[in-house]
């Protein structure tokens, strides 16, 4: 492997799908349990408090609580149906978006809120007696219905944007910006220490994936650096985040530092425990996968079955923003440094050419026959080229030349060729370019 060209401090992942799912499941279970508990406890507390709340008699209170319980259960079923429809819509954009975005954790919390309200009403209903009507409990149930209604309405309103091509692009881009800032921090590049590659390669101990075939999702960077520093070694990953690893595959090597004669094999199991696997890639520590998803949205929109170039333009908006963020940052393979600045963990990562190819090449191929997409690509390439340092402009120039060749072949009509020859940040209909500088 080529020696890494950059270094940075380890960072813990933020907003991972796993953590989000755990939190949402825990919140849903808590809401259900809390609803049942309050339905039992609140009427009992009322017996020792002054009578307050709406003026219900026993029969009216029973009818109200029964209606609330039945209505909340019905509404929970409606939410499940809505989630199913949303998943089908999102999968039409890209089958990978459902698991990558993690949009649906909020629906699980809403489901727990509705079922919790239903349980509250049912349990409170069991404590309504002819001579003892818990008016405060019934009033609280009515208040919970109002809260549930507001939450459901807000969620349904958000669906208008969440399931559109532009909304999905924005969702992916939001997570992509987070991982870019984490993995490729802004500011001047941290130079790699001169002794970063002095490990004894002959004494390496492999770190092996002990499970079944899976995708490498993320690593616990702070823990890996601590392990390497504690045992006086370096960890050199040979698999990148997002790579597929079969059973028994070597994912990294432990190497001694300095004049140490060998490596203790015992830390290998602990290092392996710092690596998390899953059935498919996520954006958690994988910026390339964020570009993959945005490119998927664009090329799916350009397929003859969909024929929606405006969605492709919306995806290109987010691709441009991400490329601008990366254009002046240190990319490629890297070292993670401990607190003393000693390189401890190296890992392979994409470079500028990899990101540009992943972000643009397929859209160049499938969008070259559409004037709207060609105009947006021209504007994107001009903007990113102006912002990028001189060393990174050749990759963009190659895409500009490819766009010229492909569009000239696909758009043979003189009118369409003239329309497509103008850069336009809106695709079609935007104002003429005025030499704006990149922001």
N, C-alpha and C positions, 0 to 999 in steps of 0.2 A: 504493500500500500504506500502511496506517495505520502511523505511526511506532512502532517497537517500544517496549514498555513496561518492559523489563527488560534487564539486562546481566549477563554472567558471563565468567569466564576460559575460554579454550579447553581442551578435554579430549580426550584420545585415547580411542578406543573400546576397551572391554574385552570380551574373550570373543566376538569376532565369529565368525560361521559360517565365513568364509573362513579365518581364522587357525586355527580348530579343525580344519577339514578338512585344511589343509596340514600341521599337526602330526601328525594321525592317519595321513595317507598316508605322511609321512616316517618315522614310527615303524614302520608296517607293513613298509615296504620295508627299513628298517634291521634289523628282526627276521629277515626272510627271508635277507638277505645275511649277517647275523651267524651264523645257524644253519648255512648252507653253509660259512662260513669255519671255524667251530669244529669242524664235522665233519671238515674236512681237517686242521686244525692240532692239535687235542687228541691224536689218536692218534700223531702225529709227536713231540709233546712227551713223550708217555709212554715212548718208546723210551729217553729219557735220564733217566728217573725210576724210582724203585723201584716195583715192581708193587703196586698198591693197587686196592681196589674189590671188588665181588662176585666170587665164584669161578666164573666162566663158562669153559667150554671153547669151542673154536672153533665147533662146531655150535650150541651153546646161545646163544652170543653172536650168531651170524648170525640164528637164529630170533627172538631177542628184538628185535634192531634192525629186522628186517623187519616184525615184528608192530607195533612202535611206529610205524614209518613209515606202514604201511597204516591203522592205527587213527587217527592224527592226520589223515590225508587224508580218511578217512570222517567224522571229527568236524568237520572244516572244512566239508564238504558239508552236514552237519546244521546248522551255524551259518548258512550261506547260506539254507537252507530256513526256519530260525527267523526270520531277518531279513525274508524275504519275507512271512511270516505276520504279523509285527509291523507291517510297513508297511501291509498290508491292514487290520489292526485300527485303526491310527492314522488312516488315511484315512477310515474310517467315522465318526470323530469330526469330522474336518475335513480336506479334502485339502491344506490349507495347513500343517498341523502338521508333516508330515514334514520339509520343508525349513526350517521356522522354528525347530524345536527343536534340530536337530543332534544328536539322541540317538544316531545310528548311527555316529558316529566311533569310539566305543569298540568296536563290533563289528569294525570294520576292523582295529584294533590286535589284537584277539583272533585274527582270521583270520591276520594276519601271524605271531603267536606260534605258532599251530598248524602253519602251513606251514613256518615256520622250524625247529620241532622235527622235522617230517618230513624236511626236507632234511638236518638234522644227522644223523639216524639213517641215511639213505640213503648219505650221503657216508662216514660212519664205517663202514658196512657194507662198503664197497668196500675198506677197509684191514684187514679181519679176515683173518688167515692161519692156517694150521694150526699153525705154529710161533710165531706172535705174535698173542696175543689182547689187544687194548687194554681191559683190564678197567675202568680208570677211565673210559674213554669210554662204555662200556656202562652203568656205574653213573650217570654224568651223564645219559644218555638216560632212565634210569628216574626220576631226580630231576626232569627236565623234564616227564615225564608227570604227576608229582604236582603240579607247579606249574600246568600247563595244566588239570588237573582242578579244582583249587581255583578258578582264575579262571573257568572255565566254570560251575561251580556257583554262584559269587557272581553272575555275570551272569544266569543263569537265575532265581535268586531275586529279583533286582531287576526282572525282567520282570513279576512279579506286580503291581507297583505302577506301572511305567512305562507300561503299555498300558491302564490303566483310566482312566475319565473323571477321577477325582480325581487320579491320578498325572500325567496330562497337564496338568491345570489347575495343579498345583503346579509342574511344569516350566516352563510358560509364565510363571507368576507370579514364579518365581525370576529369570528373565531380565528380566522387566518391572521388578522392583524395582531391578535393576542400572542399567537405562537411565534410570529415573526419578531415581535419585540422581546420575547423571552429567549428565543434561540439565536437571533442575530441582533443583539442590542445595539441601539444607536450610539454614535460617538466614535472617536478614533479607535482603530483596531488595536487590540492588545497583542504585542509581539510575542511570538513563541519563544520561550527561554532557549538559549543555545544548547543546553544539555537535554533537550526534550527527547532526543532519539538515541540516548546512550544506553538503553536497556539491553541486556544480554538475550538476544533472540534465541540462542541455542537452549536456554533453560526454561522455555515457556511451558506453562501449564494450561491446557484448554479448559474453557468453561462451556459446558454442553447443555443444550436444551433437553430437559428430561421428560417433557410431556409429549403429547401427540402433535401432529402437524398443525401449525398456527402461524399467525402474523405477529411480528414483534411490534407492540403498540407503544410502549414507553419504558423509560428507565428512571429509577430513583437516583437522580444525579447527586444530591448532597450525601446520601448514604454510601454511594459508590466511592466518592472522593474520601469520605471518612475511613472506609474499609481499606482503601489503597494506602492512605497515609499511616494508618495504624499498623499495617503489616509490612510497610516499607516496600511497596511494589507499584507497578503501573498496570492498568487494565487497558488493553487495546482491543476494541470491538472490530470485528470483521464483518458484521451484519449491521445494516443501517436500519433506522426506524422505518417501519413499513415493509421490510423484507419478509418473505415467507421462510419459515424454518421448519424443516422436517424433524421427525423424532430422531434424537441423537446428533443433531447438527451442532457444529461448533459455532458459537456466537461471539466468543471473545477469547483472548489469551491473557494470562497473568505473567508478567515479566519482572524480574528483579531490577533494582535500581542501583547504579554505581558498581561497587566491587562485590556485591553479594553473590555468592556462588550458586544459589538455587532459590526456588520458590516453594513455600509451604503450600501443599495442595488443599489444606483445610479451608482457606477462604474461598475456594472456587464455588462451593455450595452456597455460601452467603452472597457471593456476587450474582449467581444465577437467580437467587430469590429476589434480587433488586430489579429484575426484568419482568415486565408484564406482557402477556400474550393474549390474543383474542382471535375470533373467527375472521375479522375484517379490519382494515385500517381505520384509524380515527385521525382527527386533526390535532389531537392533544399535544403532541411533540413533532408533528409531521407536516411542515409547511408545504411540502410538495403535494401532499394529498389534498390540501385546500385548493391549490391550483388545479389539481386533477378534477375536483368536483365542479369548479367554475367552468373549466373547459368542457366537462360533460354536459352541463346545462346549455352551453352555447351550441355545441354540435348536435345535441338532441333537438334543440329548437330549429336547427337548420336542416334537419332530415326531411325528405319529401313528405313523410306522413304527417309532420307537424307544420312545417313551413311558417315559422314564426321568427323572422329576423329581428324583430324588436326585442324579444327576450334575449337573443344572442348579444345585442348591443348592450343590454342591461348587465349581462355577465361580463362583457368587455370593460364596462365602466369600473367594475370591482377588480378586474385583472390589472387594469392600468394603475389603480391606486396601490395595489400590492407590489407591482413591479417598481413603481416609484419609491416605495419604502425600501425595497431591497437594492435599488440601483447604486447607492453609495455606502452600503454596509458590507462588512467583511463576510464572505461566504465560503463554502467548501468545508473540507475536513477540519476538525478542530480538536484542541486539548481543553479539558476541564482542569482548572488550577485549584490547589488547596489554599488555605489561609495564608501560607507563606509564599505563595506564588510558584510552587513546585508543580509541574505537570503530572497529573495522576491518571486521567482517563482520556483516551482518544477515541474518536468515533467518526465514521464516514458520513458525509452530508453533501447534498447537491451544491453545485457551483452556479454561477450566473448563466452559463450556457444551458445548463439543465433546466433551470427555471424558465428561461425564455422559450426554449423548445416546448416544454410542457404546457406553458400558458398559451402559446400562439399557433403552433404548427398545424394542429388539426383544424382550428378555425380558419386558418389561411386556406387549407385544402377545400373544406366544405363551404366556406363563405365567399369564395372568390367570384362566384357567379351572381352575387346579390349586391347591387349598388350600395344599399344601406350599410351592409357589413363592411364592404370595401372602404367606404368613406370613414367609418368609425375606426377601422384598423389603421388607416393612414394617419388619422389624428393621434391615435394611441402611440404609434411608432415615432411620430415627430415629437410628441411630448416627452416620452421616456428617453429618446435619444438626446434631447436638449438637456435633460436632467442628469443623465448618466455621465460618469467620467470617461475620458477618451479611450481608456483600455477596454471598456465594455460596449462601446458603440459598434464594433464590427459585427457582433451577433445580431444587433438590431438592423444594421445595414443589409445583412444577408436576408432577413425577413422582408425588408422593404423591397429588395430586388425580386424576391420570390413572389410577393404580392403583385408587382408590376407584370411579371410573366404570366401568372395564373389569371389575373383579371383581364389582361389583354387577350388571352385565349378564350376565356369564358364569355366576355362581353364584346362580341365582335361588332355589334351595332354602334355606329358613331355617336348617337345621342347618349346611349347608356354608358359608353366608354367615357364620354365627356363628363357626365354626371358623377361617375365613380371616381374621377380623377381629382376631386376636391376633398380635402380632409374636412371632417365634420364630427364634432364631439357628440352630436345628437344622432348621427347616422344620416338622417335626411331631415331637412327643414331648419337646421341650425344657422346662425348668422355666419357670414363669411369670416375666415380666420384673419386676425389682425395682429399677428406677431406676438401673441401673448407669451410671457415667460412662464416656465413651469412653476407651480406652486407647491 
